[in-house]
């Protein structure tokens, strides 16, 4: 929302379908680039009708990870700075683009290798969770729960990235 309000061309419309507490379909539409990321549980993930797969990178020094920074009025800045330091010490680089739904969709497309953010609401990531999982990635809460309906802190990536990213974040805590 902040990107949109400030005219920063990195924002999206995000819609998810939840059935019995599980996210079963998701759509993230990047209005500026006219990219529609879609997925339905068990049917794969696509961007503009092209199949998506998470990156196959296994070398952490070649991985780029996305994140979100706690904004003014939100707690957690000290923890975030520790986490950022731990992640920067292990990965090639970190990006903060400011649109969690779109950033996680980039994980599904292999543009980012992983992503983490704390203090989100379900509408920030529910659609992307389906898209990442259907693209072959892992998406869960930072406390390890795969049921994300009530999560606030999330992590996703290809298997190697998610494992190493989770370890870096745990080491920072």
C-alpha positions in Angstrom: 0.0 0.0 0.0 2.8 2.4 0.9 4.5 1.8 -2.5 1.2 2.5 -4.3 0.5 5.7 -2.3 4.0 7.0 -3.0 4.0 6.2 -6.7 6.6 3.5 -6.4 5.9 1.0 -9.2 6.2 -2.2 -7.2 2.7 -3.1 -5.8 0.1 -5.7 -6.6 -3.5 -6.8 -6.1 -3.6 -10.0 -4.1 -6.5 -12.4 -3.7 -6.6 -15.8 -2.0 -9.3 -18.4 -1.5 -9.4 -20.1 1.8 -11.4 -23.3 2.4 -11.6 -24.9 5.9 -8.6 -23.0 7.1 -6.4 -23.9 4.1 -5.3 -21.5 1.3 -6.3 -23.3 -1.9 -6.0 -20.7 -4.6 -4.1 -17.4 -5.1 -3.7 -14.6 -7.5 -1.2 -11.8 -7.4 -1.5 -9.2 -10.1 1.4 -6.8 -10.8 -0.5 -3.9 -12.4 2.6 -2.1 -13.6 4.3 -5.0 -15.3 1.0 -6.7 -16.3 2.0 -10.0 -14.7 -0.6 -12.2 -13.3 0.7 -14.9 -10.9 -1.9 -17.6 -10.3 -2.1 -21.0 -8.6 -4.6 -23.5 -7.4 -3.7 -26.3 -5.0 -2.6 -29.3 -6.9 -2.6 -27.6 -10.3 0.7 -25.7 -10.4 1.6 -22.0 -10.5 1.8 -19.7 -13.5 2.6 -16.2 -14.5 0.7 -15.1 -17.6 0.1 -18.7 -18.5 3.8 -19.6 -18.2 4.7 -22.4 -15.6 6.5 -21.2 -12.5 9.3 -23.0 -10.6 11.3 -21.8 -7.6 15.0 -21.3 -8.3 17.2 -24.4 -8.3 20.2 -22.6 -6.7 21.9 -24.4 -3.9 24.9 -22.2 -3.2 23.9 -19.6 -0.6 26.5 -17.2 -1.8 24.6 -16.9 -5.1 21.2 -16.5 -3.5 19.2 -13.2 -3.2 16.7 -13.0 -0.4 13.8 -10.6 -0.1 12.6 -9.1 3.2 10.4 -6.5 4.7 11.5 -4.0 7.3 9.2 -3.2 10.3 7.7 0.3 9.6 7.3 3.1 12.0 5.1 2.2 14.9 5.8 -1.5 14.6 8.0 -3.3 17.2 10.9 -5.5 16.2 13.5 -3.2 14.8 16.3 -4.5 17.0 15.5 -8.1 16.2 15.2 -7.3 12.5 18.7 -5.7 12.4 20.2 -8.8 14.0 18.4 -11.0 11.5 19.5 -8.8 8.6 23.1 -9.0 9.7 22.9 -12.8 10.0 21.3 -13.1 6.6 23.7 -10.7 4.9 26.7 -12.8 6.3 25.4 -16.0 4.5 23.7 -14.9 1.3 24.8 -13.0 -1.8 22.4 -10.1 -1.1 19.1 -8.9 0.4 16.4 -6.9 -1.3 13.7 -4.9 0.4 11.1 -4.0 -2.3 8.1 -3.3 -0.1 5.3 -5.5 -1.4 5.2 -8.8 0.4 2.6 -10.5 -1.9 4.7 -9.6 -5.0 8.0 -10.3 -3.3 6.9 -13.9 -2.4 5.5 -14.3 -6.0 9.0 -13.5 -7.1 10.2 -16.5 -5.1 7.8 -18.7 -7.0 9.2 -17.3 -10.3 12.8 -17.9 -9.2 13.6 -14.2 -9.3 14.3 -14.3 -5.5 15.5 -17.4 -3.8 13.8 -16.7 -0.5 11.8 -14.2 1.5 11.0 -13.5 5.1 9.0 -10.9 6.9 7.5 -10.4 10.4 4.3 -8.7 11.4 2.2 -9.3 8.3 -1.5 -9.9 7.9 -2.9 -12.9 6.0 -3.9 -10.6 3.1 -0.2 -9.7 2.7 0.8 -13.3 1.8 -2.1 -15.8 1.6 -2.2 -15.8 -2.2 1.6 -15.9 -2.6 1.7 -18.9 -0.2 -0.3 -21.0 -2.6 1.8 -19.7 -5.6 5.1 -20.5 -3.9 4.0 -24.0 -2.8 2.6 -24.8 -6.3 5.9 -23.6 -7.8 7.8 -26.2 -5.7 8.8 -24.0 -2.8 8.3 -24.1 0.9 6.1 -21.5 2.6 5.4 -21.5 6.3 5.3 -19.4 9.4 8.7 -18.6 11.1 7.6 -20.8 14.0 7.5 -23.8 11.5 3.7 -24.1 11.1 2.6 -24.9 7.5 -1.0 -23.8 8.4 -0.5 -20.1 7.8 -4.1 -18.8 8.1 -3.2 -17.0 11.4 0.5 -16.5 10.9 2.2 -13.1 11.2 5.8 -14.0 10.6 6.5 -15.9 7.4 9.4 -17.5 5.4 9.5 -19.0 2.0 12.0 -20.2 -0.6 13.4 -23.2 -2.4 14.2 -26.0 0.0 17.9 -25.1 0.4 17.3 -21.4 0.7 14.5 -21.8 3.2 16.5 -24.2 5.4 19.6 -21.8 5.4 17.5 -18.7 5.8 15.6 -20.3 8.8 19.0 -21.2 10.4 20.3 -17.7 9.9 17.2 -16.2 11.5 17.3 -18.6 14.4 21.0 -17.8 15.0 20.1 -14.1 15.2 17.3 -14.5 17.8 
